Structures are given as structure tokens and as C-alpha cells.
Amino acid sequence: MLLSDHRAAEVSAVNIMPEYFRHTKIIATLGPATESKEMLASLITSGVDILRLNMAHASHKWVEDAMWYVREASNEVDRHVAVMMDVKGPEIRTGVVDEPIQLEAGDRFDFYTGKEDPGSEVKSVSVNYPGIADDLEVGATVLVDSGLIQMKVLSISPGRIHCEVVTPGMLGSRRHINLPGCHIKLPALTEKDKDDLRAGVGAGIDFVALSFVREAEDILTLRKFLDELGSKARIIAKIEDQAGVRNQKAIIEASDGIMVARGDLGIEIDYHKLPLVQSDLVNNCQALGKPVIIATHLLESMIDAPVPTRAEISDISNAVRERADAVMLSGETTTGSYPLESVQVMKNVIESIEPTVGNGLNSTLKLHAPKVKMLRSAAFLAKDLENSGIVVFTRSGLLAYKLGALRASGVPIFAFTDIESVFRQLLLPWGVEPFLMEFSDVDPEKTICDALDFLKRKNWKPAGTWLVVITNVLAGDKIVDTLQLRQID
């Protein structure tokens, strides 16, 4: 069997057809509030499609345990999810301070990479990036602690950055530093990232989210490392700084998907331009047929409150109207008091907004190969039939990903595969509902009939429903790609 000996040969992400077919996927991050098997089962049954492991503070033992609990909980509730490992990536942080340092506007402050100057009367803190003095220029802005403290570079000496405090605040230990507009010469993968990936690949992760992607070469570096580990995990590039925004098209082409990581991104760029950047990323992903995830602060207030703010509802609604592939929860499901309620809010907003979004197909997507061009015809036909759907058979996931990128509103894409890793990776693209089923390599007609029978037995579609089927058939000694109109018996 493809999953385990006690599982049936046919497996779906959802066991029976839900009342509403949701196109936009939901990603939730695991943490203390949700890492037990019982809470995982509740998250999975509530509608989460992908679970994210944030490696900023996680141990390898935690990864191993989390993966085991996820798979066990999935088997118990008969609904399967994918797992995404979010590696920490290169980052610049301040060192440890004995006591928080109070900074006032106009104060002088130094960052140093060598030894502390014991005779200096200027307040200072160490930095973990030795090359910071080489990357910065006089007049540059230094943002500390998620931008709460702002400084301006006055001068630079070997191993030391001399600044003036612009925005006051209290500086604690190990605070994150952002350098907007600066070209940082940090590696794409740190040694910690590599160790974490070895653990994740061993545990069976389906996606890797790479932090602070600045150029396409960063993706190629990760791809090479995953290849060396024998992993087929798909790569999601997190866009978090100006370099990533500037190089977005090349990054999208090199990656398997994009995450609009609005936390650091909102610090690195002018805040009022963040919605424009988000729209650009979504549009460019759709034009290139790659999934896009909207992340950070979608339901931040629900970490402590049982209901969302009206602004958060509008924020999620905007992501749905832009037809992003997925929306992601972070603190809401890691340390929040209302993780299940947060997922339900996501579902409610999605199910209210999706039916109001325009019905037009994504006209920006360029389809080149003849078989892929056939997908647009399939989408038009399924939409015209109404209450229909598209059935596609895939061993790479390519056709299903392209169908999702077409954004055929109201048309479920039933993607059948006989490869377990592809099955879980198909949980990300918009509108795709994957199924794991054995194929007949001898008789393609049997595979089609098995799929249609499965959809009927599991109440995904009733008898009499017309479906558009994309497959190939044997014509003599040739294999011919076909678009078929089939009715469920």
C-alpha cells in the first residue's frame, strides 16, 4: 500500500464532499497551543490543508515528534495534510545585554562586531554579522526589534557602526535587525538550516519555505542541497526584503511557489506600498502558474481575542479576492488562545467571499505545450456545464498546478495520483482536491472508471454528473492525450 498496511488503497484529503467546495487553502503553524495529537486532529478536521513547522526555535526531536503526530492524527480522522518546514534563514541580530537599554531620540549608539570598547561612553551592543560594516553606508537606516527602534548611520569604522537614534525605545537582547535597501552578503542557507533540513527530510516534509530569498540563485542553492538529500520537497520562496521584491520574477520562475511574508517585508519597504507589492506578487505568480501564500498578521488579534477585528476580516477578504492560493496563520495557532476559532474564521470569510469573486479565467497565464494548452479548454467547458468538475491524472503534479493557476471559480479540480508525495504537494494549489489511488498501467479506461466511481462513493459528485476528464488513451501503439466528457454512472 502507498500509505501504510492498514490504509485503504484510495485516500483523499477530505473523506466526503463538504457543503461548500473551498478553493483557497489554509495553512496553520504548529506550536505549544496545537502540537498535541488531539489538537492536531481538531486542526485537521477543522479544515487546515498544510501544517507549518517554524524552525526559528524548534529542535530536531520536536520535528520528528510533530511529524509522527501529524501522520497519526491524519490517519485517525481520515483526512490528510501536507507539512511545510520554514527554515530560519540568514538573519542579523543584536547580542545579549545585561539589562534592557533605554534609547532616546538623538542618543549616540554603536553596533560592533569585534570586542566591546570598555572606555567608550557611547551605549553599544554586539551584532552577529561580521560583515555589517562592509554592507552599510553612511546615511543608511538601521531598524531594530521589528522596526520599533530606528537609527541612522553617522559614520563607520572597522568593525563598528556609529549611529544616531531616531525613534526611541527599549533595546533588549537578541533583537532582530533590518537594513532596508542594503545588499546583504549573507549565505542563502546557514549551517543551522542545513541541519534542520536533514532532520525534516528524514521525517518526510513536503514543502520547504526559505526565508529572506533575495535572488533566484538562493533557490538554486536550496534545490541543490535538497537533491543531495534525495528530497523532492517543493520550495516556497519567502519574499521579505527589497531585494526579493526587486528580483521577484526570477525568484518566482526558480521556485515552486511564493510566500508574501508581510512581517519583515512591511518593515523593509514603505508600509503604504505593502498592498501594492502584495498585489504584484500575486499577479506575477498567477502569470507564471506558481502558487502564492499570504502570511503574517491575518488574524493577529485572535492570539488573545475570540473574535477578529473588522480590519482583519477585510484583509483576509482582500487575499481571497486577489485569488491567492493560500492564507496562513502563525501566532494564532502556535501560542494563541483560540487556534480552532481562528481556522473557523478563515473558513467563514473564504466561503463568504469566494462566490462573489469574478468568474473569468486567469488570462495572464501563458500555456505553451499542446497538452497544457488543453487545460484552458477543459476549464471553459467545466464552467459552462455548471455543477461539474475537472478530473486529472498526474504523477508530477504539473497539470493540476496549472489547472489551479487558471482560477476556474466554482470548478473543483479532482487530481488523482498514485504517488504519495505528489498527493500531499497537491494540497497547496488553488481549487485542487487531491486523491491517492492506484493507477492501471495496462488499461487507462479502468483508471478513469475507478476515479469516477470513487467520486460517487465518497459523495464528491452524485450519479449523473458530467465531468471533464483529462487523460491519455491507447490508440493502437500510440498514447494520445485527450479531453473527455464523462458522466458518472
Summary of the structure (lengths in Angstrom):
residues: 489
radius of gyration: 24.3
end to end distance: 27.5
largest distance: 87.9
contacts: 1675
relative contact order: 0.12
helix: 36%
strand: 24%
